[in-house]
Amino acid sequence: MSTAASQAEGHSGRDRWQRAWSEAEQQGRVRGADFTTLSGVPTDPVYGPADESVDPRMDRIGWPGEFPYTRGLYATGYRGRPFTIRQFAGFGNAQQTNERYKMILAAGGGGLSVAFDMPTLMGRDSDDAMSVGEVGHCGVAIDSAADMEILFDQIDLSQVTTSMTISGPAVPIFCMYVVAAERQGVDPATLNGTLQTDIYKEYIAQKEWIFAPEPHLRLIGDLMEHTSAKIPAYKPLSVSGYHIREAGATAAQELAFTLADGFGYVELGLARGLDVNVFAPGLSFFFDAHIDFFEEIAKFRAARRIWARWLRDRYGATSPKAQWLRFHTQTAGVSLTAQQPYNNVVRTAVEAMAAILGGTNSLHTNALDETLALPTERSAEIALRTQQVLAEESGVLNVADPLGGSWYVEALTDRLEAEAEAIFEQITEMGAKDGATHPIGPVTSGLLRGIEDGWFTGEIADSSFRYQQQLEAGEKRVVGVNCHTNTVTEELEILRVSHEVEREQVRVLAERRAARDSDRVQQTLAELVEVARGDGNMIEPMLAAVRAEATLGEICDALRAEWGTYAEPARF
């Protein structure tokens, strides 16, 4: 691009941004706040190159609110809408977690994010033999719609957005959420929130699946159809890179594997005959914010740019909202250390700042004791206050993409984008190597082949092993672990979930089973299986089973009996 052309692009880009900003102001979409520095110096909403020296890369960097969205989705940045403070919480039974949610909301949290216990994540009831010793220990136990009612007791589901981090049994859990809303008197059509539902990352990293890939994709496609038609504001898929990164992936692998998963779900929606401009806005993302400050900022900026370009150029999305990559961020659990745990407050603050500077739409900050146990109320409050200090005191919300144009950040953004594109090419080549592409699409074909061949698992394992070698050799340094190890820190008091929680959960579940209409439960489960044998949408019959108080385990067991379960292929 010539200098003159670059200058013309710079002028037109700034003009476009100014028009978008003025429109937002006129419509009242700019917050009334103090947008000055601590010393009282006014700050502009955005900064860019001077007209006479426009950066030749402006077509890739752009301006906030315009394609390719490198600098953010909105012309107003956080002056229009700050990131949502969405703290992840769940432990014990529904009543205990409900109390924690009320504490979070009262302390200024803007949204809720549900952590489920391991039996729930695996589609098992609390009285299942495989659930013994795990009920309520890594999240909240949910067996039926009755538990979901208690979980959100006195929390108006028409007024709060809720994210639910669950994939294998995500669809029956969603149905329980809908039924809980109905029992509150809330019209399900008005619900707004996010369900993870990302089964690809389970096969790649977290390993919490139930069925083989095809039945899971069937359920996800049914959910996409249902929400697109009946709950338009609800986001049925949160494509998760967080667990991929936590398993040991590099930043580039997290970026590439996550976006490839997202492309697979776009192909699924298109294969179902859905309009990409309608269903794509219902896809959101969930990323890790790790400790390498600038690399993480670059990763988030590259993610927006790649997604916008692929959605427009490869999948035909013409609506800006369909090209937007909206994402939630959680600070890195794997960066937390059991040694000198108070250092984790600092790590979390650095990671949270990277997420904000990268333009996250919502944020969870980990608690200092999460490497040892579930957070105490005290550590949960510190984690929440970390976000609030950054939002209220640091000035980071004043300017959209304040690091845009930094030579270092832009070079890292370009580098991560190029590495991700190379990985996309590998994935599509894997899917085409036997000459038979999956009918859903070419990226889907590569994803399924990479899962079956153990390629994703192997790539992450190799990256994790390399990092561990560097850590043990002292090439990578972690304070309190392999350097600066002297400490005066005393042992922390940690949250311990009593085994009485499991005994009580099992007792209540037995009472509910005895009180319900068992014939109605069996009838609705049989009707669900009948639909599963055909090609109808399974959401309505599953809702009927949930309304009859069928349990999560009963629903999943009925489908296990029909579809079978999945075992990961051995890889040596």
N, C-alpha and C positions, 0 to 999 in steps of 0.2 A: 504494500500500500504506500503511495507517495505521501510526502509531508503535507501537501495541499489536501489530499483526500482524507488524511488522518485528521487534519484540522477541521475539515467540514464535518467529519463524523463526530469529533469532539463537540463542536458547536451544536449539531443537531441532537446529540445525546443529552447534553446539558439542557437544551431547550425542552426536550421531551420530558426529562426528569422534572424541570421546573413546572411544566403544565400539570403533570401528575401530582406534584406536591400542592400546587395551588388548588386543584380540584379536591384533594383530601382535606385541605384547610377549610374550604367552603362547605364541605359536607360534615364538618365537625369530627373528622377522623384523626386529628392531631391532639394529643393530650395537652392540657394546660398545666405545665410544670416549669420548674426553673432549669432552663437548658444553658446554664453558665458553668464555668469552672469553679472550683472552691474559692478562687480569688475574685470571682465575679466577672471573668472574661466571657463574653457571649461566644457561643459555638454555633457554627452553621450546621444544618441537618445532614449535609454530605460534603465531602471534599473530593476534588478531581484535579486533573492537570490544568495548568493555565492555557488559555486559548492559543497562545503563540508557541507552545511547546507540547502539543498533544502527544501522549504516549502512543506509538504505533500499534500497541496491543489492545487499544480500546474496544475493538470489536469483540475481543474475548473477555475483557474485564467488564466493560459496560458500566451501567449506572444502576443503582438500586431500583427494583421494580420493573426491569425490562430484560428481555431475553439477552443472554442465556442465564440470567439470574445469579451470576457469580457473586454479585455484591448483595444479594438478598432478594426476597420476593416482593417487598413493598417499598415504594418510593419513600415512605415515611420512616423506614427502619423501626427502631423501638420507640421512636417518638409517637408513632401511631398506636402500636400495641406492644407492650413489654412481653418478654417471654413468660409463659405460664410456669409458676412454681408448682411442680407436680411431684410430691414426695411418695416414694414407693413404700408400701407398708402392708404387713399382714403377719399375724402370728396367732397361735392358739386357736380359739374358736371364733365364730362370727361376732359374738358379743364383745370379746376383748378387742378385736380389731376395730369394731365400730367405735369403741371408746377412743382408740388411737386416732381414727379418722376425724372425730369431732375435735380432738386436741389440735390436729394439724390445721383444720379449717379455722378454728378459733384463733390460731397463732398467725394466720395470714396466708396459708397455703391456698393456691388458686385452683387446684384440681387434685383428684385422687388417682392412685395407681395401685392396683391390687396384686399382692404377692400371694400365691397359693402354695399350700404344702405339697410334699412330694406325691402322696397318694392322689390328690386332686389332679396334679400335673400329668399323672399317668392314667387317669380315668378310672381310679379305684375308689371304692367306698371306704370309710373309716374302719368298718368292721371286716374288711377283706384281710385274709391271712397275710398277704404281702404288705399290708399297711402297718403292721405291728411295729411300734417304736418310732414311727415317723409322723404320726398325726399331729398337726399343728406346729411342727418344729422348724420348718424353713418358710412357713407362710401360713395362711389361714386355711382351715379345713372346710370345704364346701361339699356337702353330700346331696343337697336337693334345693329346690326353689325356696323352701322354708329357711334354710341357712342364708340364702341370698337376701331374703327379706330382712333378716336380723342384721346382716352386714351393713345394710343401708338404712336401718331404722332411724327415722327423724332426719334423714338426709334426702332432700327433695331431688329426685333423679331428673326432674325437668330443669333444674337450676345448676347442676354440677356436671362437669365432664369427667368421665371415668375411663381410665386405661386399665385393661386387664391383660396381664402378662402370662399367657397360656396359649399353647399351640395344638398339641395332640387332641385333647378334648375341648378345644375352643368353641366349637359349634354348640354342643349341649350347654356349656357354661353361658354362652351368649343367650340361649333360650331361657335359662334360669334368670338372667338379668332382665330380659324382656318381661317375663312373668312377674318378677318382683316389682317392676315399674307398673304393670297393670294393677297389681294389688295395692299400690300406692294411689291409684287413680290417675296415673300419668299415661297419656296417649303415647304408645311406643313410637309413633311416627315422628315425635318431637325429640327423641333421644339423641344425644350427641356424645360421642366418646370414641374410644379406639379399642379394638380387639387385636391381639397379636396375630394369631392364626398362621404364623409363618412356618410351615412344615419343612420347607427346604433347609432352613438353618438348623432344624432339629437333626436331620440326617447328616448335615455337614459338621455340626459342632456340639450341640447340647444333648442330643441323643434321647429326647423325650417324645417318642412317637408311639403310636398304637398299631396302625395298619401299615401296609405297603404304600408306596407313594400314590398309586392311582386312586384308591379309595379316598385318601386324604384330599387329593386334588378335586375329586368329585364333590366332597363336602364343601370345600372352599369355593368352588364354582357356584354351588347352590346358594351359599351365603352371599356371595357377590351379587347374584341375581336378586335375592330377597331384599337386601338392604338398598340396592340401587332403585328398586321399585317402591319400597314401602318405608324405609327409614333413611331418607336422602342425606341427612347431615352426619350419619354414623359412618365411621371408617372401619370397615370389616377386616382390614389387613394392615398390620404394622410390620414392615419388613425389617428384620432385626440383624444388624451387624454387631450388636453389642456382644452377643454370646460367641460369635465367630472370633472377635478380638480377644475376649476373655479366655478362649481356648488356646491362644498363642499365636494368632495370625498377626502379620505386620499391618501397618496402616493401609498400604496399597491392597493387600489381600482383603482386609475388612471392606474397603471401598468397593473393590471389584466383585467379590463374592456376593455382597449385599445387593448391589445394583443389578447383578445378573439374576439373582432371585426375584427382584422386582420386575425385571423384564419378563421372566417366566410367568409371573402373575398377570402381567399385561397381555401376554399371549393367551393365557387361559381365558381372560375376559373376552378377548376378541374371538376366540374359538367358540365361546358361548353365544356369540352374536350380539354382545353388548357394545354400545357406543363408547369408544375410548374417551370422548369428551365428557361423558357422563360418569363412567366408573373410575377413571384414573384419579380424579380428585379425592376419591375414597381410599386411596392408597397413601399410607404414611410410612415413615422410617424411624428406626430406633438405633442410634449410634453410641459408641463408646467414646468418652473423652479421656484420653490417656495423658501421660505426664509430659510428653514432648510437646511443649506449648505451641510452637509455630507449625509443626507438622500437623497437629490436630486442626488448627485453624484452616490450613491449606486443604486438608482432607474434606472438610465440610463445604468449602467453596467449590472444590472440584466436583463434589457429589451433585450439587445443584446444577452445575454447568453440563455435566455428562447426561444427567437425567433429562433435562430440558431438550438437549439436542437429539437424544435417542427417541424421546416421545414424539417430537415434531417430525424428524426426518425419517425414522424407521417405522413408527407406529401410527403416523398420520394425525396426531393430536393437534388441533388448530386452536383450541381454547387455551388461554394462558394458564388457567387453573389446572388444566390437565397436564401441563408441562411443569408445574411447580413440584419441587421436592420439599415437602414439609417433614420436619423431623424433630423427634424428642431425643434428648441426650441424657445419659447417666454417666457420672464420673466413674473411673476405672476401679472396679472391685479388686482386680489383680494387682493394682499398684499399692494397695493397702498392706501394711506389715503388722504382724503380731508383735515384733520388736518395736519398742518406743512408739506405742500406738498414737500418742498425741501428735506425732509428726503427720499422721494421716489427715489432720485438719488442714495443714498447709497444702498437702498434695491435692486434697479435694478442692481447695480454693483456687489453686492454679488451674486445675482441670476444668472447673466451672467457668473461670474467666475465658479459657480457650473456647469453650462451647458458646459462650455469649458473643465473643468476638467473631466466631464463625457463623453466627446468625441462627442459633437454635431457636425453635418455636416453643419448646418447653424443656424443663430441666429437672433432674433429680440429683441431689448431692448425697453421696454415701456418708454414713456415720463412721466415726473414728474406730468403733469397736466391731465393725462388721466382719473383720477377718477372724474374729473369735466367736461371735454369736449374733443373734438378731439384735438390733439397736435397743438400748434402754431409752426411756422417755428423755432423759437428759441429753444423751448423744444425738437423738433424733432432733431435739430442739436446736442443738449446735449446728447440725447439718442444714436445717431450715434457715437459721439465722445467717449462715454463710451466704446463701443466695440473696437474702434480704440486704445484707451489708453491701454486696456487689451491686445490687440493683439501686439501692437508695443513696449510697455514699461514694461510689467510685467514679461516677460520671460516665460509665461505659455505655449507658443507654442514650446518651446525647446525640451521637453521630452514627449514621449508618456505615457499616463496614469501614471502621477507622483505619484499618491496616491495608485497605485496597490501594494498589499502586506501589506498595513496598516491593523493592526489587527481590528481596529474599522470599517474602510470602508469595508473590506472583510466580517466582521460579519454582517454589515447592508445589504450588497449585498445578502448574503445567507438568511438572515431573510426575506427580501422583496421577494426573489424568492420563498421561502417556502409559504409565505402568498398568493402570486399570484397563485401558484399551487393549494392551497386549494380552492381558489375561482373558478378556472377552473373546479375543480371537482364538485362544487355546480352547475355551469352553465350546465355542461353536464348531471348531474343528473336531473335537471329541465326539460331538453329536452327529457329525456327518461321516465319520470314518468308515462305517460299514455300509454307507450309501442309503440308509433308511432313516429319514428324519421323522421324529415323533409328530403325529398329526396336530398337536397343539401349536408347535412352532420350533424353530431352530435352536433358540436358547434353551427352551425346555428340554429338547433332545439332549443337549450337552450337559445340562444340569443332572438329568436322570442317569446318563452314562457315567458322569463323574462321581455320582453317589454310589452307583453299583460297583464301579471299579475301585472305590476307595481313594480316588484322586484328591478330592478336597481334604479328606482326613489326613492323607499323607503330606500334602503341602503345608497344612497347619502344623502338623507334628514336626516337620523339618524346621520350620521357622521357630517354633517353641524350643527345640533342642539347641539351635544355634544361639538363641538368647541365653539359655541356661549355661551354655559353655562360656559365653562372654561374661556372665555374672560371676561364675566360679573363678574365672581367670582375673577378675577385677577390672576387665575392660569396660563393663557397665557397672556403675556405682549406685548403690541404694543406701541412703543414710540410715544408720541403725542396724543394717544387715551385714554389709561387707566393708563399711567405712563408718567412722565416727560412732563406734559402738558403745562407748562409755555412757552410762545413763544413771539418773536418779529417779526414773519413773517407777512408780509403785504399780502393783498388779491392779488391773481394772476390776470393778464390779460389773458383771455381765448379766444380761437377761437370760434366765433359764425357764423353759416352758415345762411345767409340771406334767408328769405322766397322768395326773388326774384329769387333764384336758382330754386325753384319749379315752379314758374310761367313761367320762361324762358324754363325750361326743357319740360313742358307741351306744350308750344307754338311751340317749335321746333319739338316735336313729332307729333303734328297736321300737320305741314308743310310737314314732311316726309311722313306721311300717304297719304296726298293729292297728293304728287308727284310720288308715286310708282305705279306699275301695280297691282291694287287690285285684278283683276281676277287671276293673276299669284300667288299672295299670297294665295288666297282661294284654288286654285288648289293644291299648295304644302302642305297646311295644311290638305286638304282632303286625299292626298296621304300618309301623315304621319300617320293619324288616321287609314287608311286602313292597313298599316304595323303593327300598334299597335294591331289591332284585330287578327293578325296572329302571327307567331313566327319568322318573319324575323328580321334582324338587323336594328335598327331604326336610326342609325347615318347618313347614306347617305341621306335619305329623310328629316331628320332634317336640315342637311347642305343645302339642296336645298331650304327649307323654309327660312332659314337665308339669303341665297344669294338673295332671292326675297325681302328681307327687312321685313319679318314677325317679329313682336316684341316678346320679352320674354313673356309678358302676353298673347299674342295670342297663342303662342305655348303651354304654360302651360294650358291655358283655354281649348284648344282643347283636351288635354289629361285629364284634370279634367272632362270634359263632358263624356269622354269614360271610365275612370277608377274610377271616384269619388274621394272624399277627405277622409282624415283620422282624426278621433277625438280620443284623448287619453282616455283610459278607466278611469273612476273615481276610486280613491283609498282613503280609509279612515282609 
